[in-house]
Amino acid sequence: MRLSLQNFAVVVVLLQSADAAPAGLLDPVGGLTNLLTLPVDYAQRLTGVVGTKPLTGAGVLNQADLQSKLGSIWNTGGAGNFFDKIQKQIGQGIVPSGLLSNFQGLLGTGALGSLDLANKLVVPIDAIDSINNNNIRNPVKPIWPRKDAADAPYSLSEAQLRQAIFIPQSFTYGQKPPVIFVPGTGVYGGEAFGPNLQKLLSNVPYADPVWLNIPGALLGEPRTNSEYVAYAINYINGICGKNSSVISWSQGGLDTQWAFTFWPSTRSVVSNFFPVSPDFHGTILANAICLAGGNGAPNAPCDPSAIQKQYTYAFVNTLSGRGGSDAYVPTTTFYSAVLDEVVQLQEGAAASEYLNDTRRVGVTNIKVQSVCAGRPAGGVYGPASMLFNPLTAALIKDVLQRGQGPAQLSNIKLDDVCKEVIAPGLSLDDGIATSGTIVTAGIRILGYLPKLVAEPALMV
């Protein structure tokens, strides 16, 4: 039997569960299970979000107003529809400049539900997010197909892995300490970090930024995404002879921890790991960013990276079972206990962002509401706005300047840090652009194909 491309667009790999998808919608072909049609809400949701316009008079007055508006949209305790909230944020004008017009222009270039249009929605917008970078320098010693016999094999070619690394012209190749930025679900490195930590760490003597632009914006399988991280860590070390620090956001933290776990050669060449809003232990709300309403409906069509972050699924459990619940390098995590609609749990040692320190490498877990309780920096922050949180910026700066982690709260002036909403050195426009990363991610999460209704087979 041969079905059209659109009919094959939503694909699920059969697992053991007999009720992995709604009965009557699946057609088994060649060992795969295919939804015969796209979910009824695919086109409606996609055109609805992309077609949303800021309300008349919408805008952000100041930093406190930005925090207040984000809180009114997202601080609902997990209730409500994820994509409706994306539309509300657009309505408030909290969106990167020019983003909507770019996506709106794409909707007329292909049939809704076609892989052609899906690919156009997911590809990078700006040159700094290029996934086809020409990095001609070779490492001093080969790092592919393996740097060390204990490393997992790569499923991707060295050319594929290397071209995802964006090295700006300002990079000094070891004259300054390298910093590798690893983005999160639905975004690329330049757009994720450009208006926040990357800006703060450019043109300083203690950091030299490069970043990853992973094809598919990390919406594909996390295990494959982790290959890019593992290769980048060893590549940067191999071309400049210096250890790197890694700063990740969202899923980038999970992928980096997977890289440390299954490519152990990466551990000795990383000085510090700074995961911001990570999801090391998955989430109980993975389905919140799936279709069928975007409100956590069971068996909803999901992007591969979303479905594999389910709290009880094999990917997360495999990481934990192989030692990934403990840090491998000096690590400082940053997270918010409120306004994170996807990364759950968030309390105590059970928090998805929390890493243990059985290996005694040094770990500091920073929940901003605990450290800056009752003050602006301990207010309402979401996964994206944690990137401009003043505590995040101050502690990363301190560790990089000292050259040794993890972060120590005693090294910074907490009273000064906690009184700010946005880190010094960043503007209100930077805060809006950073917060708007959620809109960028939301549109790509919607547009990405194929979608799954069960966890795919895991490569280890």
Legacy VTK file of the C-alpha trace (Angstrom):
# vtk DataFile Version 3.0
C-alpha trace
ASCII
DATASET POLYDATA
POINTS 460 float
0.000 0.000 0.000
1.297 3.454 -0.887
-0.053 6.541 0.859
0.508 10.199 0.044
3.289 12.176 1.714
0.752 14.043 3.809
-0.829 10.805 5.008
2.570 9.615 6.144
3.366 12.884 7.894
2.408 11.786 11.378
4.337 8.629 12.136
4.656 6.477 15.216
6.935 3.571 15.897
5.042 0.647 17.425
6.029 -0.113 20.987
4.624 -2.678 23.357
1.590 -0.634 24.351
-1.555 -1.725 22.551
-3.269 1.587 23.215
-0.448 3.848 22.008
-2.816 5.789 19.752
-6.561 6.252 19.312
-8.211 3.217 17.758
-9.253 3.514 14.127
-6.688 6.162 13.195
-3.695 3.905 12.636
-2.578 1.924 9.625
0.318 -0.515 10.071
2.719 -0.474 7.132
6.125 -2.127 7.092
6.556 -2.246 10.855
5.448 1.355 11.370
2.113 2.702 12.467
0.883 5.703 10.519
-1.933 8.080 11.250
-4.000 8.144 8.073
-4.658 11.883 8.341
-3.134 14.789 10.187
-4.798 15.643 13.494
-7.798 17.882 12.934
-6.214 20.661 14.980
-2.899 20.758 13.069
-3.845 23.346 10.451
-6.161 25.202 12.816
-3.525 25.555 15.509
-0.709 26.454 13.146
-2.603 29.115 11.221
-4.163 30.409 14.432
-0.849 30.975 16.182
1.010 32.363 13.175
-1.938 34.569 12.249
-2.246 36.151 15.693
-1.507 39.872 15.782
-0.518 42.038 18.748
-3.489 43.844 20.229
-3.913 47.543 19.599
-1.781 49.389 22.104
0.029 46.210 23.152
3.554 46.582 24.393
5.784 46.406 27.429
6.357 49.536 29.490
9.306 48.460 31.625
10.997 45.448 33.204
8.392 45.055 35.933
5.617 45.242 33.331
7.298 42.489 31.308
7.458 40.246 34.360
3.846 41.032 35.252
2.508 40.350 31.756
4.360 37.049 31.475
3.012 36.031 34.867
-0.573 36.798 33.870
-0.207 34.585 30.795
1.789 31.641 32.066
1.530 31.406 35.838
-1.496 29.120 35.864
-0.156 26.104 37.709
-0.073 23.998 34.555
-3.726 24.620 33.714
-4.856 25.849 30.321
-3.716 25.363 26.764
-0.072 25.862 25.825
-0.782 27.188 22.350
-3.529 29.509 23.567
-0.933 31.024 25.888
1.472 31.444 22.982
-1.253 33.436 21.223
-1.832 35.540 24.332
1.862 36.346 24.506
1.814 37.421 20.864
-1.232 39.535 21.637
0.748 41.329 24.331
3.530 42.063 21.854
6.117 39.916 23.661
7.637 38.486 20.516
10.947 38.920 18.645
10.873 41.700 16.071
9.968 40.496 12.579
9.337 36.918 13.665
5.649 36.693 12.785
5.992 38.259 9.346
8.649 35.686 8.496
6.446 32.742 9.464
3.343 34.315 7.904
5.186 34.597 4.606
6.041 30.910 4.722
2.460 29.701 5.137
1.678 30.570 1.530
4.631 28.626 0.133
3.391 25.070 0.619
0.446 22.865 1.499
-0.374 22.695 5.191
0.711 19.320 6.453
3.353 18.821 3.763
6.902 18.008 4.754
8.066 20.802 2.458
6.244 23.471 4.450
7.136 21.843 7.769
10.818 22.015 6.850
10.509 25.691 5.894
8.913 26.505 9.249
11.692 24.773 11.159
14.805 25.942 9.301
16.831 28.855 10.726
15.774 32.433 10.050
19.056 34.298 10.570
22.608 33.674 9.398
23.852 33.290 12.979
21.630 30.216 13.221
23.081 28.507 10.164
23.173 24.713 10.244
25.675 24.574 7.360
28.871 26.027 8.780
32.224 25.500 7.104
34.635 24.644 9.914
37.800 23.662 8.069
40.150 23.267 11.036
40.747 19.666 12.022
41.316 18.565 15.619
44.907 17.763 16.532
43.838 14.147 17.082
40.849 12.398 15.470
37.620 12.541 17.472
35.386 10.665 15.008
34.186 7.916 14.785
35.320 7.739 18.406
37.705 9.788 20.485
37.848 7.048 23.109
36.967 3.365 23.005
34.407 3.919 25.765
32.450 6.444 23.686
29.176 5.516 22.034
29.236 5.317 18.222
27.895 8.236 16.208
25.011 7.653 13.830
25.835 10.890 11.978
28.819 11.619 9.764
31.608 13.890 10.940
30.634 16.443 8.288
27.071 16.562 9.607
28.216 16.980 13.187
30.840 19.624 12.459
28.677 21.905 10.328
26.237 22.461 13.225
28.927 24.367 15.161
28.793 28.143 14.649
32.180 29.720 15.304
32.051 33.531 15.031
34.900 35.437 13.411
35.796 36.834 16.830
36.716 33.391 18.196
40.321 33.319 19.423
41.002 29.553 19.256
42.261 29.241 22.790
43.489 32.725 23.620
40.349 33.069 25.744
38.419 30.250 27.487
35.833 28.783 25.084
32.146 28.712 26.018
29.804 26.414 24.086
26.125 27.386 24.013
23.634 24.532 23.571
20.070 25.687 22.767
16.721 24.188 23.707
13.621 22.754 22.096
12.451 24.624 19.008
15.306 27.107 18.662
18.862 27.512 17.431
21.865 28.780 19.354
22.025 32.323 18.025
18.378 33.156 18.590
18.276 31.423 21.987
21.295 33.142 23.542
21.936 36.202 21.353
19.868 38.674 23.402
21.033 37.409 26.797
24.023 35.362 27.988
25.844 35.322 24.672
25.640 39.116 24.587
26.962 39.375 28.141
29.855 36.994 27.469
31.039 38.549 24.216
34.043 40.886 24.210
35.177 39.853 27.688
38.535 38.257 28.586
37.063 35.281 30.456
34.771 33.812 27.770
34.842 33.101 24.042
31.399 32.038 22.761
30.552 29.483 20.094
27.161 27.871 19.733
25.324 24.911 18.298
22.656 25.157 15.627
21.262 21.640 15.654
19.241 20.710 12.538
15.547 20.451 13.272
15.855 22.883 16.186
16.136 19.985 18.675
12.641 18.749 17.790
13.985 15.398 16.631
15.154 12.583 18.889
17.236 13.797 21.872
19.723 10.958 21.487
20.641 12.217 18.024
20.703 15.804 19.272
23.193 14.687 21.920
25.612 13.541 19.227
26.021 17.157 18.122
26.795 18.184 21.698
29.343 15.436 22.282
31.123 16.136 19.016
31.174 19.913 19.569
32.749 19.551 23.012
35.584 17.408 21.699
35.949 19.446 18.495
36.408 22.788 20.251
38.972 21.201 22.560
40.691 19.605 19.581
41.126 22.840 17.610
42.154 25.160 20.431
43.681 22.906 23.095
41.591 24.383 25.894
38.747 23.059 27.989
35.329 24.607 27.451
32.473 25.618 29.666
29.017 24.605 28.463
25.926 26.780 28.891
22.683 25.068 27.944
19.023 25.972 27.890
16.002 23.697 28.315
16.440 20.393 26.435
20.047 21.364 25.771
20.802 20.457 29.380
19.335 16.988 29.004
21.226 16.447 25.754
24.499 17.622 27.305
24.073 15.309 30.289
23.373 12.443 27.873
26.587 13.362 26.030
28.573 13.250 29.280
27.020 9.879 30.103
27.545 8.069 26.799
30.610 9.907 25.446
32.804 9.895 28.571
35.704 11.474 26.654
33.808 14.777 26.886
34.023 14.994 30.674
37.731 15.737 30.976
37.591 18.642 28.501
34.721 20.556 30.158
35.556 22.920 33.001
32.019 23.923 33.961
28.437 23.111 33.038
25.713 25.751 33.429
22.301 24.281 32.543
19.507 26.888 32.564
15.950 25.518 32.952
17.075 21.946 32.191
14.887 18.841 32.274
17.295 16.130 33.384
14.544 13.948 34.806
11.972 14.648 32.115
8.571 16.137 32.727
5.142 15.005 33.824
3.694 17.557 31.379
5.412 16.504 28.142
2.076 16.253 26.340
1.353 19.904 27.089
3.221 20.893 23.930
1.611 18.234 21.747
-1.363 18.571 19.434
-4.916 17.474 20.278
-5.404 20.674 22.190
-1.945 21.332 23.540
-3.198 20.741 27.059
-1.745 17.383 27.966
-4.175 15.043 26.220
-2.946 11.417 26.385
-1.682 9.820 23.167
-1.528 13.223 21.488
0.720 13.589 18.414
4.060 14.961 19.618
7.431 15.935 18.249
10.010 13.208 19.002
11.950 15.280 21.542
8.770 16.109 23.450
7.522 12.563 23.688
10.919 11.265 24.828
11.006 13.698 27.748
7.995 12.056 29.384
8.892 11.452 33.043
8.300 7.686 32.893
9.640 6.915 29.411
12.727 4.956 28.377
14.958 7.871 27.364
14.776 9.607 30.739
14.932 6.356 32.685
17.938 5.161 30.692
19.835 8.359 31.465
19.097 7.966 35.158
19.918 4.258 35.134
23.329 4.892 33.577
24.318 7.493 36.168
23.005 10.652 34.525
21.194 11.861 37.651
24.586 12.867 39.049
26.935 15.507 37.714
30.049 14.511 35.784
31.718 17.945 35.828
31.400 21.004 38.094
27.788 22.010 37.541
25.554 24.936 38.465
21.882 24.585 37.542
19.459 27.510 37.337
15.696 27.158 37.468
12.410 28.741 38.441
9.757 27.120 40.612
6.990 29.125 38.932
6.042 29.884 35.349
7.569 26.764 33.847
4.653 25.099 32.109
6.621 22.182 30.731
9.564 21.288 32.977
8.074 19.504 35.975
8.655 18.406 38.776
10.275 21.494 40.301
10.515 21.011 44.054
13.531 19.974 46.129
15.801 17.136 45.069
12.953 15.770 42.921
13.072 18.838 40.667
13.745 17.959 37.052
16.501 20.566 37.032
18.271 19.109 40.083
21.510 17.127 39.823
23.125 15.155 42.618
26.846 15.088 43.417
27.678 11.470 44.166
30.889 11.822 42.143
31.886 14.848 44.258
32.732 17.028 41.292
30.831 19.975 42.781
27.177 20.862 42.198
25.127 23.939 43.069
21.405 23.871 42.279
19.959 27.393 42.142
16.215 27.910 42.481
15.870 31.663 42.096
12.758 31.921 44.286
14.725 30.456 47.187
17.878 32.522 46.752
16.164 35.851 46.009
12.924 35.219 47.894
10.587 38.211 47.928
12.810 40.262 45.644
12.583 41.002 41.898
15.135 38.385 40.797
13.158 35.775 42.741
9.870 36.663 41.105
7.991 35.158 38.195
10.371 33.634 35.642
9.748 31.087 32.932
12.211 28.777 31.200
13.222 31.441 28.665
13.298 34.435 30.994
15.700 32.530 33.256
18.269 33.350 30.569
18.162 37.027 31.561
17.696 36.463 35.282
20.352 38.534 37.093
21.270 35.638 39.385
21.948 33.385 36.399
24.187 35.995 34.790
26.043 36.984 37.964
26.928 33.451 39.028
28.048 32.358 35.563
30.235 35.453 35.307
31.756 34.797 38.724
32.619 31.173 37.969
34.104 31.997 34.571
36.186 34.814 36.034
37.483 32.597 38.830
37.940 29.676 36.463
36.538 27.209 38.958
33.025 26.003 39.717
30.471 25.299 40.854
28.948 28.654 41.764
29.127 29.894 45.333
26.494 32.391 46.472
28.976 33.878 48.923
31.040 35.188 46.004
28.436 37.677 44.772
26.586 40.596 46.356
23.130 39.080 46.617
21.403 42.274 47.726
22.554 44.025 44.573
21.853 41.077 42.279
18.399 40.244 43.627
17.032 43.780 43.247
17.082 43.535 39.442
14.593 41.899 37.048
16.907 41.772 34.022
20.662 41.274 34.310
22.727 44.478 34.075
24.091 44.893 30.568
20.821 43.771 28.986
17.998 46.048 27.859
14.221 45.774 27.997
14.298 44.887 24.294
16.681 42.037 25.132
14.211 40.834 27.747
11.349 40.919 25.243
13.387 39.095 22.593
14.461 36.444 25.103
10.914 35.931 26.402
9.710 35.725 22.808
11.877 32.671 22.252
8.905 30.688 23.561
6.829 31.977 20.634
9.511 30.946 18.141
9.702 27.506 19.731
5.914 27.157 19.869
5.499 27.789 16.140
8.208 25.300 15.244
6.820 22.735 17.700
3.494 23.001 15.887
4.928 22.912 12.389
7.462 20.101 12.822
6.767 16.783 11.077
6.676 13.853 11.535
4.897 13.590 14.877
4.701 10.523 17.095
2.117 9.088 19.458
4.519 6.731 21.246
8.174 6.785 22.213
10.456 5.601 19.391
12.954 2.796 19.856
15.937 4.040 21.837
19.490 3.978 20.501
22.087 3.625 23.253
LINES 1 461
460 0 1 2 3 4 5 6 7 8 9 10 11 12 13 14 15 16 17 18 19 20 21 22 23 24 25 26 27 28 29 30 31 32 33 34 35 36 37 38 39 40 41 42 43 44 45 46 47 48 49 50 51 52 53 54 55 56 57 58 59 60 61 62 63 64 65 66 67 68 69 70 71 72 73 74 75 76 77 78 79 80 81 82 83 84 85 86 87 88 89 90 91 92 93 94 95 96 97 98 99 100 101 102 103 104 105 106 107 108 109 110 111 112 113 114 115 116 117 118 119 120 121 122 123 124 125 126 127 128 129 130 131 132 133 134 135 136 137 138 139 140 141 142 143 144 145 146 147 148 149 150 151 152 153 154 155 156 157 158 159 160 161 162 163 164 165 166 167 168 169 170 171 172 173 174 175 176 177 178 179 180 181 182 183 184 185 186 187 188 189 190 191 192 193 194 195 196 197 198 199 200 201 202 203 204 205 206 207 208 209 210 211 212 213 214 215 216 217 218 219 220 221 222 223 224 225 226 227 228 229 230 231 232 233 234 235 236 237 238 239 240 241 242 243 244 245 246 247 248 249 250 251 252 253 254 255 256 257 258 259 260 261 262 263 264 265 266 267 268 269 270 271 272 273 274 275 276 277 278 279 280 281 282 283 284 285 286 287 288 289 290 291 292 293 294 295 296 297 298 299 300 301 302 303 304 305 306 307 308 309 310 311 312 313 314 315 316 317 318 319 320 321 322 323 324 325 326 327 328 329 330 331 332 333 334 335 336 337 338 339 340 341 342 343 344 345 346 347 348 349 350 351 352 353 354 355 356 357 358 359 360 361 362 363 364 365 366 367 368 369 370 371 372 373 374 375 376 377 378 379 380 381 382 383 384 385 386 387 388 389 390 391 392 393 394 395 396 397 398 399 400 401 402 403 404 405 406 407 408 409 410 411 412 413 414 415 416 417 418 419 420 421 422 423 424 425 426 427 428 429 430 431 432 433 434 435 436 437 438 439 440 441 442 443 444 445 446 447 448 449 450 451 452 453 454 455 456 457 458 459
